[in-house]
Amino acid sequence: MIALKNLAMEKDDFYLSALSLEVAAGEIYFLLNRLDQDNDFLFRTLSGFQAAGSGEISYDGNRFLGAKHPQTVVFIERVNDRADFDTEARLGQWFDFLCAQGLGREDIFKTLLVGNFHERQLKKMVRDLAPETFKLAYLAICLAANSANVVINNFIKGSGKNFELKFNKLLLQQKAAGRAILFLGSDIFYASEIADRVGFLKNGRLMFEAAAADLKEMDIKDLYLKFLN
């Protein structure tokens, strides 16, 4: 379970007022916010790289303290289309290194196979991978941790429909496996399709929550104009 209790902070143009919510095991909660930079700031706080002003963050009842991540949570950040770090490694070598650090090779390839990954990609340099392949490889590494809780920051923004469908399949597999999933994003239409519950942040406050199934009975355009415009 992911739990935020009275989480508050203020820095530069970012403001958050007493945010409280819980995400149960086997649930996808989509937290909508209009500004990507606000989602980025909140994600850094949830992952321990930015201190909150007050309040608590906990994963499976364990209070989250700084950047020492408990083993029960994995953080999936939005990434560029290509590797933005200097590396001369081939993809297979990258996986070999990470598996030597404790990740399960079977767990990595379980994700890759859902994305129709071909073995020949292992011989390519990481920096030369096609955008979809690079994102899939990154996602496979994150999910290989088999953490009970998953926090995602707008991972599919800018991706094509083909990759989105693969990602959705993986996300629903994680949900079926009992993961608690908190998704930060700005797309109300995507949220209504993939989530169980949706929350709307505006001006730093959680203004409205609804079951995603109920959103389909509401005027999506009206909700967008009211909370995300």
Buried (B, 14 or more C-beta within 10 A) or exposed (E): BBBBBEBBBEEEEBBBBBBEBBBEBBBBBBBBBBEBEBBBBBBBBBBBEBEBEEBEBBBBEEEBEEEEBBEBBBBBBBBEEBBEEEEEBBBBBBBEEBBEEEBEEEBBBBBBEBBEBEEEBBEBBBBEBEBBBBBBBBBBBBBBBEBBBBBBBBBBBEBEEEBBEBBBEBBEBBBEEEBBBBBBBBBBEBBBBBBBBBBBBBEBEBEBEBEBEEBEEEEEEEBBEEBBE
